[in-house]
Amino acid sequence: MRVKSAKGKALSVKRYAPRKVRYQAKANIVEVRQVVKDLRQINPEIRYKNCFEAEQFTSGFIAFRPQKISSAKQIHHHDKDVVCHVIKGRGRLRLKRRRVELRPGMICHIPKGTPHDFAAGKSGELVLFYSLIKTA
């Protein structure tokens, strides 16, 4: 089969016969905008929703609203690493006493047992996609 590229050049495309699959593949797909609209509020600062769960991990979205006074409280997960991708907004991640400024497109990894917390910047909500990954 021949098709043309965007520049008008002829390209050759091979067709492959589909193979019979012995199992039914499953996929869970979410629309980010819709999930972020439907986040469940757990306190005046934080809204979240778990989207994907399995034995070894949990993934979802969490949003932090700006606060006038930042809490000194930090959390840690005894048996889980945390991986977060900043989807929207600006804010900061605090690891023990170190502060890291966050902006969209950044990804952070927090090893199990590490005290940490997130906070939104002054201008709007900080939205993260997170995964909690069980480690040995």
Secondary structure, DSSP 8 states (H G I E B T S, - for coil): -EEE-TTS-EEE---------SS--------HHHHHHT-EESSSSEEEEEEEE-SSEEEEEEEE---SS-----B--SSEEEEEEEEES-EEEEETTEEEEE-TT-EEEE-TT--EEEEE-TTS-EEEEEEEEE--
